[in-house]
């Protein structure tokens, strides 16, 4: 009887289990710990240009070239000292003013930037370079052409374009030998850039056998040139050269037309922008204005520059003015030196920067002992139907 009762109890237990009464499941195993996020290092690149004032379009063009490079570097996921590099652009406005330029430089030094790209103008680049040099911060200028910049004895300054000796001298020779100018008048805006390139142009004219019949000056904010143009008109120059920027050159061209001055108009890279036709209005006739960009590509290198211009237009809905590609390359050159040195510490990557041999959209970039680009190119240009056209690339 007891055996039957025990069997009955066991049977009842089986039946209850079949009806859904289950034993509790064991607790799930703990999830594995998440892998630690890869370490990163923030690298601050300073950029300074005139993003306010009369030549703000040139400063913004430069800044956008820098931002484009920063975006691409971050997308590439570069590693420096085993850490993912996160590049940041610290952009400052110097309004093309030397005092504001030194204030911007001091601000970037206080922010402990790892390097600086800029400034746009020679007049702001040169005084700012003294501040960066004292702080031991490498500086690459994408557009300052005054020779003094790299002749101060500093070991931390570089530029990716040819200087005024090459630029002004070549334009002077071109005026006499190609444009057949016998008499030339020269105007400059008294800035470090404008006066410097005008001086070199004058030397180039003299070396080629031409004659300078007048030298006048204005300033970088002037809008009325009737007095100096009237003086020069009486001397009947074949060419008028202006050392300055496009914001002044445009109104000057308008007033030359109003005064009936038929001379060809020449200038350096400061006037050689896509904005000049808008600033000059109908005062630019075909093949009347000649200028030079302190850089240039030819042959197989043109494809890379064409792609950059197309990408820039797609990203910013704006055409390249002049030096955005050079800022873009300067940022990439600085990052390349950091990668090769395996450090973003200015004292550690400076030597790698000096040893640069970089293939950029503006051509091959390598520096001489002063920090100037080796074998720098010039692109001679004219304007037709309101657009720049390349005449030749000269080295």
C-alpha positions in Angstrom: 0.0 0.0 0.0 2.8 2.4 0.8 4.5 1.6 -2.4 1.3 2.5 -4.3 1.0 5.8 -2.5 4.6 6.7 -3.4 4.0 5.9 -7.0 0.9 8.1 -6.9 2.8 11.0 -5.6 5.5 10.6 -8.2 2.8 10.4 -11.0 1.1 13.5 -9.7 4.4 15.4 -9.8 5.0 14.3 -13.4 1.5 15.4 -14.4 2.0 18.8 -12.8 5.3 19.3 -14.6 3.5 18.4 -17.9 0.9 21.1 -17.1 3.5 23.9 -17.1 5.0 23.8 -13.7 8.8 24.1 -14.7 11.9 24.5 -12.6 13.4 28.0 -12.7 16.0 28.5 -15.5 19.5 29.3 -14.4 20.5 33.1 -14.5 22.0 34.2 -17.8 25.7 34.6 -17.9 27.0 38.2 -17.6 27.6 40.0 -20.9 31.3 40.4 -21.7 32.7 43.9 -20.8 32.7 46.4 -23.7 36.1 47.0 -25.3 37.6 50.3 -24.3 37.3 53.0 -26.9 40.5 53.7 -28.8 42.5 56.6 -27.4 42.5 59.8 -29.4 44.5 63.0 -29.4 43.2 66.4 -30.4 45.5 68.4 -32.7 44.8 72.1 -33.0 45.8 73.8 -36.2 45.5 77.6 -36.2 44.5 79.5 -39.3 44.5 83.3 -39.7 43.2 85.4 -42.6 41.1 88.5 -43.3 37.6 87.2 -43.0 36.2 90.7 -42.5 36.9 93.9 -44.4 37.5 94.6 -48.1 39.3 91.3 -48.9 37.2 89.0 -46.7 36.4 87.0 -49.8 40.0 86.0 -50.1 40.3 85.3 -46.4 37.2 83.1 -46.4 38.5 81.3 -49.5 41.7 80.4 -47.6 39.8 79.4 -44.5 37.6 77.1 -46.5 40.6 75.4 -48.0 41.8 74.7 -44.5 38.5 73.3 -43.4 38.3 71.0 -46.4 41.7 69.5 -45.5 40.8 69.1 -41.8 37.6 67.3 -42.7 39.5 64.9 -44.9 42.2 64.3 -42.3 39.6 63.4 -39.7 37.8 61.1 -42.2 41.1 59.3 -42.8 41.6 58.3 -39.1 45.3 59.0 -39.0 47.2 57.5 -36.1 49.9 59.5 -34.2 51.8 57.8 -31.4 49.2 55.0 -31.4 46.2 57.3 -31.0 43.6 58.4 -33.4 44.3 62.0 -34.4 41.3 64.4 -34.2 42.2 67.6 -36.1 40.6 70.9 -35.1 40.8 74.2 -37.0 41.1 77.3 -34.8 40.3 80.1 -37.2 41.0 83.8 -36.5 40.3 87.0 -38.4 43.1 89.5 -38.8 41.2 91.8 -41.2 44.5 92.3 -43.1 45.7 94.6 -40.3 49.1 94.0 -38.7 47.9 94.9 -35.1 45.0 92.6 -35.4 47.3 90.0 -36.9 49.6 90.0 -33.9 46.6 89.9 -31.5 45.3 86.8 -33.4 48.8 85.2 -33.2 48.9 85.7 -29.4 45.5 84.2 -29.1 46.5 81.1 -31.0 49.7 80.7 -28.9 47.7 81.0 -25.7 45.4 78.3 -27.1 48.4 76.1 -27.4 47.9 75.3 -31.1 50.2 72.6 -32.6 50.9 74.6 -35.7 49.7 77.6 -37.7 48.7 78.0 -41.4 48.7 81.7 -42.4 48.5 84.6 -42.5 47.2 85.6 -46.0 49.0 89.0 -46.3 52.7 89.6 -45.9 51.9 92.7 -43.8 50.3 90.5 -41.1 52.4 87.3 -41.6 55.7 88.9 -40.9 54.9 90.5 -37.5 52.9 87.5 -36.5 55.9 85.2 -37.3 57.9 86.8 -34.5 55.2 85.7 -32.0 55.1 82.1 -33.3 58.9 81.9 -33.4 59.2 82.9 -29.8 56.6 80.2 -28.9 58.3 77.6 -31.0 55.2 77.0 -33.2 55.7 76.0 -36.8 54.1 78.3 -39.3 53.3 77.7 -43.0 52.1 80.7 -45.1 50.0 79.7 -48.1 50.2 83.2 -49.7 52.6 85.7 -48.1 55.1 86.5 -50.8 57.3 89.2 -49.3 60.9 87.8 -49.2 61.5 89.1 -45.7 59.2 86.5 -44.2 61.7 83.6 -44.6 64.8 85.8 -44.3 64.5 86.7 -40.6 66.7 83.8 -39.5 63.7 81.8 -38.0 63.8 78.0 -38.3 60.0 77.5 -37.9 58.7 79.5 -41.0 57.7 78.0 -44.3 55.8 79.0 -47.4 54.3 76.9 -50.2 54.3 79.7 -52.9 57.1 81.6 -54.7 58.2 84.9 -53.3 58.0 88.5 -54.8 61.5 88.3 -56.2 60.3 85.7 -58.6 56.8 87.0 -59.0 57.5 90.7 -59.5 60.6 90.1 -61.5 58.9 87.8 -63.9 56.0 90.2 -64.4 58.4 93.0 -65.1 60.2 91.0 -67.7 56.8 89.9 -69.3 55.7 93.5 -69.5 58.7 94.5 -71.6 59.4 91.3 -73.6 55.9 89.9 -74.2 53.6 93.0 -74.0 56.2 95.1 -75.7 55.9 97.9 -73.2 58.4 100.7 -73.5 57.1 102.8 -70.7 55.7 101.6 -67.4 54.0 103.3 -64.5 53.9 101.8 -61.0 51.4 102.2 -58.2 51.6 100.5 -54.8 49.4 100.4 -51.7 52.3 100.9 -49.2 51.7 97.5 -47.6 54.5 95.0 -47.1 53.1 93.0 -49.9 52.1 95.8 -52.3 55.3 97.8 -52.0 57.4 94.7 -52.1 56.0 93.2 -55.3 56.0 96.7 -57.0 59.7 97.1 -56.1 60.6 93.7 -57.7 58.4 94.5 -60.7 60.3 97.8 -61.2 63.6 95.9 -61.0 62.4 93.4 -63.6 61.3 96.1 -66.0 64.7 97.8 -65.7 66.6 94.5 -66.2 64.6 93.8 -69.4 65.4 97.3 -70.8 62.1 99.0 -70.1 61.6 102.4 -68.6 59.5 103.3 -65.5 58.1 106.8 -66.1 56.2 107.2 -62.8 55.8 105.8 -59.3 52.8 106.7 -57.2 51.2 105.2 -54.1 47.9 104.9 -52.4 46.7 102.8 -49.5 44.9 99.5 -49.1 41.5 101.1 -48.2 41.5 103.9 -50.8 38.7 104.3 -53.4 39.6 107.5 -55.2 42.6 107.4 -57.5 41.8 110.3 -59.9 44.7 112.4 -58.8 47.5 109.8 -59.2 45.9 108.4 -62.4 45.7 111.9 -63.9 49.3 112.4 -63.2 50.2 109.1 -64.8 48.0 109.6 -67.8 50.1 112.6 -68.8 53.1 110.3 -69.0 51.3 107.9 -71.5 52.5 104.6 -70.0 52.0 101.4 -72.0 51.5 99.5 -68.8 50.2 100.5 -65.3 51.3 98.0 -62.6 49.5 98.0 -59.3 51.0 96.4 -56.2 48.0 95.6 -54.0 44.8 93.6 -53.7 41.8 93.1 -55.9 39.5 95.2 -53.7 41.5 98.3 -54.6 42.4 97.2 -58.2 38.7 96.9 -59.2 37.8 100.6 -58.5 41.2 101.7 -59.9 40.4 99.9 -63.2 36.9 101.6 -63.3 38.6 105.1 -62.9 41.2 104.3 -65.5 38.4 103.7 -68.0 36.6 106.9 -67.0 39.8 108.9 -67.6 40.4 107.2 -70.9 43.7 105.5 -69.9 44.3 102.8 -72.5 47.3 101.2 -70.9 47.4 97.5 -70.0 47.0 96.8 -66.3 49.2 94.4 -64.4 49.4 93.2 -60.8 50.6 90.3 -58.7 48.7 87.5 -57.0 46.8 90.0 -54.9 44.7 91.1 -57.9 44.6 87.7 -59.6 41.3 86.5 -58.2 38.0 85.3 -59.6 36.4 88.3 -57.9 38.3 91.0 -59.8 35.8 91.1 -62.8 32.9 91.8 -60.4 34.9 94.5 -58.6 35.9 96.1 -61.9 32.6 95.8 -63.7 32.8 96.5 -67.4 36.3 98.1 -67.0 38.1 94.9 -68.0 38.4 94.4 -71.7 39.7 91.1 -73.0 43.5 90.8 -72.7 43.8 94.1 -70.8 44.6 92.8 -67.4 47.6 90.5 -66.7 48.6 89.0 -63.4 50.4 86.1 -61.8 49.5 83.5 -59.2 52.4 82.6 -57.0 52.1 78.9 -57.7 50.8 76.7 -60.5 50.5 73.2 -62.0 51.0 71.8 -65.4 50.8 68.5 -67.3 49.7 65.5 -65.2 49.3 67.7 -62.1 46.4 69.6 -63.6 44.0 66.7 -63.0 44.5 66.9 -59.2 44.0 70.7 -59.2 40.9 70.4 -61.4 39.4 67.8 -59.0 40.1 70.0 -56.0 38.3 73.0 -57.7 35.3 70.8 -58.5 35.2 69.3 -54.9 35.6 72.8 -53.4 32.7 74.1 -55.5 30.5 71.2 -54.5 31.3 71.7 -50.8 31.1 75.4 -50.5 29.0 76.4 -53.6 31.8 78.9 -54.5 34.7 79.1 -56.9 38.2 79.1 -55.7 39.5 82.7 -55.5 43.2 82.2 -55.4 44.9 80.4 -52.5 42.4 77.9 -51.1 44.4 75.0 -52.7 47.6 76.2 -51.1 46.0 76.4 -47.6 44.6 72.9 -48.2 48.1 71.6 -49.1 49.7 73.4 -46.2 47.4 71.7 -43.7 48.1 68.3 -45.2 51.9 69.0 -45.2 51.8 69.8 -41.5 49.8 66.7 -40.7 52.1 64.6 -42.8 55.1 65.8 -40.8 53.3 64.9 -37.6 52.6 61.4 -38.8 56.2 60.9 -39.9 57.5 62.2 -36.6 54.9 60.2 -34.8 54.2 63.3 -32.7 52.2 66.5 -32.8 54.6 68.2 -30.4 56.0 71.2 -32.4 59.5 70.6 -31.1 59.4 67.0 -32.3 57.8 67.3 -35.7 59.6 70.5 -36.8 62.6 68.5 -38.2 60.2 66.3 -40.2 58.5 69.4 -41.6 61.9 70.6 -42.9 62.3 67.3 -44.6 59.0 67.5 -46.4 58.6 66.0 -49.8 54.9 66.0 -50.4 52.8 65.6 -53.6 49.9 68.0 -53.2 47.2 69.4 -55.4 49.4 72.5 -56.0 52.4 70.4 -57.1 55.4 68.8 -55.3 56.2 70.6 -52.0 59.7 70.6 -50.5 61.5 73.4 -48.6 64.9 74.9 -48.9 67.1 75.9 -45.9 65.1 79.2 -45.4 61.7 77.5 -45.6 60.9 78.7 -49.1 59.4 76.2 -51.6 61.9 74.6 -53.9 61.4 75.2 -57.6 58.3 77.4 -57.0 56.0 78.0 -60.0 54.2 81.1 -61.3 51.0 81.1 -63.3 50.7 84.0 -65.7 47.0 84.8 -66.4 44.8 87.2 -68.2 41.0 87.8 -68.2 38.7 87.1 -71.1 34.9 87.4 -71.0 35.1 88.0 -67.2 37.1 84.9 -66.4 40.7 84.1 -65.8 42.7 82.3 -68.4 46.1 80.7 -68.0 48.8 82.0 -70.3 51.7 80.0 -69.0 53.2 78.3 -66.0 56.8 79.5 -65.4 59.4 78.1 -63.0 
